[in-house]
Amino acid sequence: MTAGIRVGIGGWDFEPWRETFYPADVSKKRQLEYASRQVTSIEVNGTFYSTFKPETFANWAATTPDDFKFSVKANRFATNRKVLGEAGESIERFINSGLSELDNKLGPILWQLAHTKKFDPDDLEAFFKLLPKKLGKHKLQHVLDARHETFMCEEYYKLARRHKVATVITDSPKFPNITEITGDFVYARLMDAQSEIETGYTKPALKKWATQAKKWGEGERDVFIYFINGAKERAPAAAQTLLGILNP
């Protein structure tokens, strides 16, 4: 039931984690090595801001366990634009920047839109058509982080399903809480952790997310859940606790 459910965090270099997550004997150079053995997936956010070299992706792949998965946030030049349908060159540059070095550790690619970007069916369809289906022999999984309420409509859900693009599911108090499944996998970004709770979320709340994750995973559907914002210092504890509930 839980084999296809991955739970993780955003990145691995966050200074407060030196106190709340990493043991004192784990150096900064070994943070990814350690983190990738405490959770089952990591969402890479640095690629949103910078272009990384192929050697960097290769190093990440070599540092992590065989069954580990990275999701990678696409570069902002591909998504933070007025006309998404004109992003072809930026998309190609990002896809070919070295992602292939992750090989079978490459999970979903996250395309995060600006919170001001409204749903424009023609422009979005043009954008979806630009997303490559494969990278070499590797089938690509695409997920859209739609952050404007205009995306909460049947027209968008149908469009995303037609192009097999998943939609971020979130509990964020700032962004629309879309719950529709539009791809052949589920991608959740949980963003409402609380600092005063050691595990970010209460145990009952995490049990509810575990139940939901199992429902999403029915029919051998892959599920990716990331504790990504809110009280970020609590994200590793939340992820580890949820994994413990899923795999007692």
N, C-alpha and C positions, 0 to 999 in steps of 0.2 A: 504493500500500500504506500509506503513512504520512500521507496527506492528512487523515484524520479523527482523527489522534493529536495531542493537545495536551499539552504539558508545561509545568509552571509551579511556582510557589512560593506560600507563604501570606503574603498581605499585601505591603506594599512599604516599610513604615517600621519598620526594625529597626536599632538603632544600630550593632551590629557590622558591618552591611553597608556602613557608611560607609568601612570599611577593606578589606573583602573583595569588594565588588561595585560600588559607585558611584564613578565618577571624581570627583576633587576639585572639578571645575567644575560638578557637578550639584547644584543646591540642593535642599533638602528639598521645596520646592514642585514641583520637576520630577522627583521620584523615580518617580512613577507613569508619567510620560511616558517616562522612560528604561527602567524595568523592563519595561514592556509591549512594548518593542521588542527585548528580549533573550530573552523567553520568550513562549509563545503563549497562556497563560492564567494567571490569578491567582485563588486562593481567598481571598475576603474573610472574615476572621474577626471583625472589629470589630462586625459586625451581630449577633453572638451575644450581645454584652454591652450594646450600645446601639442605639437607634432613630435611623436617619439620615433626613435630610430629602430630598425628591425632588430638590432642587437639587444635592445632593451626588452622587446617582446620575447625574444629567444631566452633571455636570462630569466624572465618571469616564468616561462614554461619549464625551464630546467630546475627552478627552485621549488616548485610546487608538486604535490602528490600526483600520481598518474591519473586519478579519477577526479581531479579538481577542475572547476570551470571558472573562467572569467567572463563577465559581461563587460562590454566596453562602450563608454559613452562617446558618440560621434562628435567630431570637432564642431564647435559653435558656428564656424563659417558656413557649414552646410545647413544649419537650421535656424539661426538667428538672422533671418533676412525677410524682406518684404514679399518677395516672390520665390516660393519654395521650388517651383518648377524650373528655376534657373540655377539650381544648385549642383548640376551635373558634374562640373569640374571639381568642386569642393568634395563631393561625395567620392569621386574616383580617387582623388589625392589621399583622402582619409583611408579608404578601403585598402589601397595599395601601399600604405605607409609602413607596413610590417605585420599586420594582423595575422598573415599566414604563418608567421613564426610560432604562433600559439598552437597551431595544428588542432588536434581534437580537444584542446582545453579552451578553445574559443566558443563561448556561449552566445547569448543574444547581443545584438548591437542596439544600443539605446539612442533614439533620436529625440532629443528633448527640445520642444518648442518654447519660445518666449511666452511668458504668462499673458502677454498682450495679443498674441497671435490668435485671431478668430478663425473659425472653420470656414474654409472656402473650398467647396467640393471639387471644382475644376483644378484649382491650383494644387490641392492635396493629391488628387489623382495623378497629376503630372509628376509630382514628387515621388509618389509610390512607384511609378513606372521607372524611375531612375535608380531605385534600390536593386542592386544585383542579387540574383538568386543564389549564386555560388561564388566561392573564392577558391579557385583551383577545383578540387574534387569535394571541397567542404560545402555542404548546404548551409546557407546563412539564415539566421533567425533575426527578424527585425521587430522592434517594439517601439511604439510612439508614446512619448510623454506629452499628452495634450493637456495644457494648463489653463484653458479658457472654457467657460461654461457652455459656449456655443457648440462644443463637441459632444455635449450630452444630448444626442438626437439619433434617431433611427437611421437617418441618411448617412451619418458618419459611420455608425456601426456596420452598416451594409457595405460601405466602401472599403473599410478596413478588412472585413471578412473576405471580400472579393479578392483583395490583394494579399491575403494571409499575413497581415501585419497585426501583431498583438498590441494591446493598449495597456499602459500602466494603470494598475489598480492601486489606490492609495487611501490612507485614512487621514491625509493632511488636512488641518483646519484652514489652510490657505487656498488650496486648489480643489477643483471638482473631484468628487469621489465617484468616479466611473467604476461600475462593477461588471460591465458587460465583458464577456470573453470574445475577442475578435480574431484571435490567432489560434494556432494549434499547440500553443503553450501559454502558461500564465506567468505574468511578471508583476509582482507586488513590491511597492516601495513604501514601507511603513515609517511614518514621519511624525508620530505623535507621542514619542517617548517622554517620560517625565523625570527630571533630575532627582527628585526626592525618592524615587523608587529605584532600588539598587539594580533591578533587572530592567529598568526602563518602563516596562508594562507590568501590571500585576499578574500573578500566576493565573487567575481565572481568565484574564484577557488573553494571555498567551495560549491557554488551553483552547479558547475559542478560535484563535488563529490556526492552531494545529488541526482542529476539526475542519475548518474551512479549507486548509491546504489539502487535506485528504480528499475532500469533495472535488476540489479542482483537479487533483491528480488521478481521478477515476478515468478508466479507459486508457491508462498508460500515458497520460498527458504530462509533460514536463512542467514543473513548477519552480519558479525562482522567487525567493522572498528575501528582501534586503531591509535591514534596519539602517536607515540612511540619513536621518535628520532628527529634528527635535532635540532631545538631550543626547547629542552624539556620543558623549563620554560613556553613556549607558548601552550603546549599540552592541558591542561585543557580548556583554552579559545577556542581553535580550536574545541575541542570535543563539548563543550557547544553550540558554534555557529552553528555547523553542525546539532546538535539535534534540535536547534531552527528553522533551515531552513526546516528540515524534518517534524517537528511537530509544525507548526505555531499556 
